[in-house]
Amino acid sequence: MTAGAPSRRAARRAAVAVLRTRPRDRASDAALLAVRAALAWIFVAYGGGKLFGWWHGPGIHETAVFFAGTAHLRPGGLFAVAAGVLELAGGVAMALGVAARPIGAALAAEMAVAVITVTGAHGLHSTTGSAGYEINVALAALALVVALLGPGRFSVDALAARRTSTTDASHMAASASAAGPFPPRARSSP
């Protein structure tokens, strides 16, 4: 065993824990796919709008001004870029099911920040023309579903987990066959 083997093994276990998807029935996996698709659609549109003005979005400058002024998040430019990148990249990651658990947690946290800094003051369903926080709560709940349950079998995470477990099983089989019928004894020190 090499000196780096324990750290590689720990890193592999950590990766498997993040990528792990438990076997479910196809209906649950289809539901998770639908949740991920909805989140992807919405967050790609929001992120692209914040960063590049896509789909009639405000663009980076107006988003930075809004964040600094209305949301009281300063420096506004930094928070605008961070939110836009999280939403755009997170939406793409949700669509593919890549790192879905941590991305889901990050998107849920971002929606909590939106409620705390902007929409919470307007109530659940605002009648004043300003947005209430109902959309933020719904998006946070959907993102938490993915963060807690994983992306399902129709995802890159599930494919990576299957490959990792297959690789681990083949390594164990190779180690067992190399040891022969009798595993090596631990040597005692004199």
Order of alpha helices (4+ residues) and beta strands (2+ residues): alpha-alpha-alpha-alpha-alpha-alpha-alpha
